[in-house]
Amino acid sequence: MDGQLRTVLRHVAYPSLLFMLAAISVATLRLRWDLGRVSQLFLIGTIAYMALLEWLIPYEPEWSPSGREWGWYGVYFVLTMIGGALSQVPVAAVVGWLAPPRPALPLWVEIPAALLLGSLANYLIHRWCHTSPRLWRLHGVHHVPDKVNVGNNGVNHLLDVLLTQGVVQLALALAGFSVPAVFVVGLFVVAQGYFVHANIDVRLGVLNHVLAGPEQHRLHHSTDLAEAGHYGSDLSVWDHAFGSFTWRPGRRPAAVGLVDPADFPATAEVVASHLQAWRRPTLADDSPTRPT
């Protein structure tokens, strides 16, 4: 690709994603489109957009998924969708019992408030999954691949998805945020989740101190635990607040994946990856696996 075009793409890739997010949110709420259908289509569109950018402006060409890897990623993607759907069942039941009937804030205040609360809940449960030996046996499935790309964002243990998404959704619902506010925040979280995992040569510069980006999340997947902070995948403000912000301009991980690949089955071993969480613990399981 022409160098000038590559430079342009690097600068417009993320603003274009945010513009699409804003335009779709406004159109959906004003035209009263079906929120569930729009969310599904936005998810598919985001993945397609990031996959195209990975082909046009890859960060690390060797991280591009093979056809076989795309197949396994697809299996995990389906399981992730199932986990997300299941997490909504108990949340809906509890919300119907406890949540206030009407939001107390206007939408323009609700959206940033919901984003901050949801991001904090996600940060805390994500960090706990890295520091708790038992939860790591679920979440560690996501860290098995020795590359970071848009496809393996969906490589997760089904129970890990159920737990983390359930906690975030429950926090938002019990706070009394309206359906439109949760919808907009949900689109942003989807966009950010696939953006930070994308194998694309995009740099946010000073925006890294507010918004999470690929530069930070590659460090999160680093095998060097001293730099593997960045538990926020949407906002980076909580990493600053809780001392897990390690990014600096030009910093890049030497390698990503597990410190000891033998700790977990390979990604292709889908059944074994889901069953290993119930194997008999060893002494190593009682040791911190990721930084605190």
C-alpha positions as CSV (number, residue, x, y, z in Angstrom):
1,M,0.0,0.0,0.0
2,D,1.1,3.6,-0.8
3,G,2.8,5.1,2.3
4,Q,0.7,8.3,2.2
5,L,-2.5,6.3,2.1
6,R,-1.4,4.2,5.0
7,T,-0.7,7.3,7.0
8,V,-4.1,8.7,6.2
9,L,-5.8,5.4,7.3
10,R,-3.8,5.4,10.5
11,H,-5.2,8.8,11.4
12,V,-8.8,8.4,10.3
13,A,-9.4,4.8,11.4
14,Y,-10.4,5.5,15.0
15,P,-12.3,8.8,14.4
16,S,-14.3,7.0,11.7
17,L,-15.2,4.3,14.2
18,L,-16.4,6.8,16.7
19,F,-18.3,8.8,14.1
20,M,-20.1,5.6,13.0
21,L,-20.9,4.8,16.6
22,A,-22.4,8.3,17.2
23,A,-24.4,8.3,14.0
24,I,-25.9,4.9,14.6
25,S,-26.8,5.7,18.2
26,V,-28.6,9.0,17.2
27,A,-30.4,7.3,14.3
28,T,-31.5,4.4,16.3
29,L,-32.9,6.4,19.2
30,R,-34.6,9.0,17.0
31,L,-36.1,6.5,14.5
32,R,-36.8,4.0,17.2
33,W,-35.1,1.1,15.5
34,D,-35.0,-2.2,17.3
35,L,-32.1,-1.9,19.8
36,G,-31.2,-5.6,19.8
37,R,-31.1,-5.9,16.0
38,V,-29.0,-2.7,15.7
39,S,-26.6,-4.0,18.4
40,Q,-26.1,-7.3,16.4
41,L,-25.5,-5.5,13.1
42,F,-23.1,-3.0,14.8
43,L,-21.1,-5.9,16.2
44,I,-20.8,-7.6,12.8
45,G,-19.9,-4.3,11.1
46,T,-17.3,-3.5,13.7
47,I,-15.6,-6.9,13.3
48,A,-15.6,-6.5,9.5
49,Y,-14.2,-3.0,9.7
50,M,-11.4,-4.0,12.0
51,A,-10.6,-7.1,9.9
52,L,-10.3,-4.8,6.9
53,L,-8.0,-2.5,8.7
54,E,-5.9,-5.4,9.9
55,W,-5.4,-6.3,6.2
56,L,-4.7,-2.7,5.1
57,I,-2.5,-1.4,8.0
58,P,-1.4,-4.3,10.1
59,Y,0.7,-3.7,13.2
60,E,2.4,-7.1,13.1
61,P,1.9,-9.1,9.9
62,E,2.7,-12.3,11.7
63,W,-0.3,-11.8,14.0
64,S,-2.7,-12.2,11.1
65,P,-5.0,-15.2,11.8
66,S,-4.7,-18.2,9.5
67,G,-7.9,-19.7,8.0
68,R,-7.8,-22.5,10.6
69,E,-7.5,-19.9,13.4
70,W,-10.4,-18.0,12.1
71,G,-12.4,-21.2,12.3
72,W,-11.5,-21.8,16.0
73,Y,-12.1,-18.1,16.7
74,G,-15.6,-18.5,15.3
75,V,-16.3,-21.3,17.7
76,Y,-15.3,-19.2,20.7
77,F,-17.2,-16.3,19.3
78,V,-20.4,-18.3,19.4
79,L,-19.7,-19.4,22.9
80,T,-19.0,-15.8,23.9
81,M,-22.4,-14.7,22.4
82,I,-24.1,-17.5,24.4
83,G,-22.4,-16.4,27.6
84,G,-23.4,-12.8,27.0
85,A,-27.0,-13.8,26.5
86,L,-27.1,-16.0,29.6
87,S,-25.7,-13.2,31.7
88,Q,-28.7,-11.1,30.9
89,V,-31.2,-13.6,32.4
90,P,-30.4,-13.2,36.1
91,V,-29.7,-9.5,35.5
92,A,-33.2,-9.0,34.1
93,A,-34.7,-10.8,37.1
94,V,-32.9,-8.7,39.7
95,V,-33.5,-5.5,37.8
96,G,-37.2,-6.1,37.7
97,W,-37.2,-6.4,41.5
98,L,-34.8,-3.7,42.6
99,A,-34.2,-1.1,39.8
100,P,-36.0,2.2,39.9
101,P,-38.8,2.5,37.3
102,R,-37.6,5.8,35.8
103,P,-34.2,7.3,35.3
104,A,-33.5,10.4,37.4
105,L,-31.0,12.0,34.9
106,P,-31.4,13.3,31.4
107,L,-29.8,11.2,28.7
108,W,-26.9,13.5,28.0
109,V,-25.9,13.1,31.6
110,E,-26.8,9.4,31.9
111,I,-24.5,8.3,29.0
112,P,-21.2,9.5,30.4
113,A,-22.2,8.5,34.0
114,A,-23.1,5.0,32.7
115,L,-19.9,4.8,30.8
116,L,-17.8,5.6,33.9
117,L,-19.7,3.2,36.2
118,G,-19.7,0.4,33.6
119,S,-16.0,0.9,32.9
120,L,-15.2,0.9,36.6
121,A,-17.1,-2.4,37.1
122,N,-15.4,-4.0,34.2
123,Y,-12.0,-2.8,35.4
124,L,-12.5,-4.3,38.9
125,I,-13.8,-7.6,37.7
126,H,-11.2,-7.9,35.0
127,R,-8.4,-7.1,37.5
128,W,-9.8,-9.6,39.9
129,C,-9.8,-12.3,37.2
130,H,-6.1,-11.7,36.9
131,T,-5.3,-11.8,40.6
132,S,-7.6,-14.6,41.8
133,P,-6.1,-18.1,40.9
134,R,-9.5,-19.6,40.5
135,L,-10.9,-16.9,38.3
136,W,-7.6,-16.8,36.3
137,R,-8.3,-20.5,35.3
138,L,-11.3,-19.1,33.5
139,H,-9.9,-15.8,32.2
140,G,-6.6,-17.2,31.2
141,V,-8.2,-18.9,28.2
142,H,-8.3,-15.5,26.6
143,H,-4.6,-15.0,27.0
144,V,-3.5,-18.3,25.4
145,P,-3.0,-17.0,21.8
146,D,0.5,-15.7,21.2
147,K,-0.8,-12.9,19.0
148,V,-3.4,-10.1,19.5
149,N,-6.0,-9.5,16.7
150,V,-9.7,-8.8,16.2
151,G,-10.5,-12.5,15.9
152,N,-9.2,-13.6,19.2
153,N,-11.0,-10.9,21.1
154,G,-13.8,-13.6,21.2
155,V,-11.5,-16.3,22.6
156,N,-13.0,-16.6,26.1
157,H,-14.2,-19.2,28.6
158,L,-18.0,-19.2,28.5
159,L,-18.2,-18.7,32.3
160,D,-15.7,-15.9,32.2
161,V,-18.0,-14.0,29.8
162,L,-21.1,-14.8,31.9
163,L,-19.4,-13.5,35.1
164,T,-17.8,-10.3,33.7
165,Q,-20.7,-9.2,31.5
166,G,-23.2,-10.0,34.2
167,V,-21.4,-7.9,36.8
168,V,-21.2,-4.9,34.4
169,Q,-24.8,-5.1,33.3
170,L,-26.0,-5.6,36.9
171,A,-24.1,-2.5,38.0
172,L,-25.6,-0.4,35.3
173,A,-29.1,-1.7,35.8
174,L,-29.2,-1.3,39.5
175,A,-27.9,2.3,39.2
176,G,-31.2,3.0,37.4
177,F,-29.8,4.0,33.9
178,S,-32.3,4.0,31.1
179,V,-32.4,1.5,28.3
180,P,-31.2,4.1,25.7
181,A,-28.2,5.0,27.8
182,V,-27.2,1.4,28.4
183,F,-27.7,0.8,24.6
184,V,-25.3,3.6,23.6
185,V,-22.7,2.6,26.2
186,G,-23.0,-1.0,25.0
187,L,-22.2,0.0,21.4
188,F,-19.2,2.0,22.7
189,V,-18.0,-1.0,24.7
190,V,-18.3,-3.3,21.7
191,A,-16.4,-0.9,19.5
192,Q,-13.7,-0.5,22.0
193,G,-13.4,-4.2,22.7
194,Y,-12.6,-5.0,19.1
195,F,-10.6,-1.9,18.5
196,V,-8.1,-2.5,21.4
197,H,-7.6,-6.1,20.2
198,A,-7.2,-5.1,16.5
199,N,-3.8,-5.8,14.9
200,I,-3.6,-2.4,13.4
201,D,-0.9,0.3,13.2
202,V,-3.0,3.0,14.9
203,R,-1.7,5.3,17.7
204,L,-3.8,7.5,19.9
205,G,-1.0,9.7,21.3
206,V,-2.2,11.7,24.3
207,L,-5.7,10.2,24.0
208,N,-4.2,7.0,25.5
209,H,-4.5,8.7,28.8
210,V,-8.3,8.8,28.5
211,L,-9.3,6.1,26.1
212,A,-7.9,2.6,25.8
213,G,-6.2,1.7,22.5
214,P,-4.4,-1.1,20.8
215,E,-1.0,0.1,22.1
216,Q,-2.1,-0.4,25.7
217,H,-3.9,-3.6,25.2
218,R,-0.9,-5.3,23.6
219,L,0.9,-4.6,26.8
220,H,-1.9,-6.1,28.8
221,H,-1.3,-9.4,26.8
222,S,2.5,-9.1,27.3
223,T,4.5,-12.0,28.8
224,D,6.4,-9.4,30.8
225,L,4.2,-9.1,33.8
226,A,5.9,-5.9,34.9
227,E,4.2,-4.1,32.0
228,A,1.0,-6.2,31.7
229,G,-1.4,-3.7,33.3
230,H,-4.1,-1.9,31.4
231,Y,-7.2,-3.8,32.7
232,G,-9.5,-1.2,31.1
233,S,-10.6,-2.0,27.5
234,D,-12.8,1.1,27.0
235,L,-11.4,3.9,29.3
236,S,-7.8,4.2,30.6
237,V,-8.7,6.5,33.5
238,W,-9.1,3.7,36.0
239,D,-5.7,2.3,35.1
240,H,-4.3,5.7,36.0
241,A,-6.4,5.8,39.2
242,F,-5.4,2.4,40.4
243,G,-1.7,2.4,39.3
244,S,-1.9,-0.2,36.4
245,F,-1.1,2.3,33.6
246,T,2.2,1.3,32.1
247,W,2.1,2.6,28.5
248,R,4.5,5.2,27.2
249,P,5.1,6.4,23.6
250,G,6.9,3.7,21.6
251,R,6.6,1.0,24.2
252,R,5.7,-2.4,22.7
253,P,5.7,-5.9,24.1
254,A,8.5,-8.3,23.2
255,A,6.0,-11.2,23.2
256,V,2.4,-11.8,24.0
257,G,0.5,-14.7,25.4
258,L,1.1,-16.8,28.6
259,V,4.3,-16.8,30.6
260,D,4.1,-20.6,30.6
261,P,2.0,-21.9,27.6
262,A,1.8,-25.3,29.3
263,D,-0.6,-23.7,31.9
264,F,-3.6,-24.0,29.6
265,P,-4.7,-26.1,26.6
266,A,-4.1,-24.7,23.2
267,T,-6.9,-22.5,21.7
268,A,-7.8,-25.2,19.3
269,E,-8.7,-27.5,22.2
270,V,-12.1,-25.9,22.9
271,V,-13.5,-28.6,25.2
272,A,-10.2,-29.0,27.1
273,S,-10.0,-25.2,27.5
274,H,-13.4,-25.2,29.1
275,L,-12.9,-28.2,31.3
276,Q,-9.4,-27.4,32.6
277,A,-10.9,-25.0,35.2
278,W,-12.1,-27.9,37.1
279,R,-8.9,-29.9,37.1
280,R,-7.3,-30.6,40.5
281,P,-5.4,-27.5,41.6
282,T,-1.6,-27.7,41.8
283,L,0.8,-25.6,44.0
284,A,1.4,-23.3,41.0
285,D,-2.3,-22.4,40.9
286,D,-1.9,-20.8,44.3
287,S,0.7,-18.4,43.0
288,P,-0.1,-15.0,41.4
289,T,-0.3,-15.6,37.7
290,R,-0.6,-11.9,36.7
291,P,0.5,-8.7,38.3
292,T,-1.6,-7.2,41.1
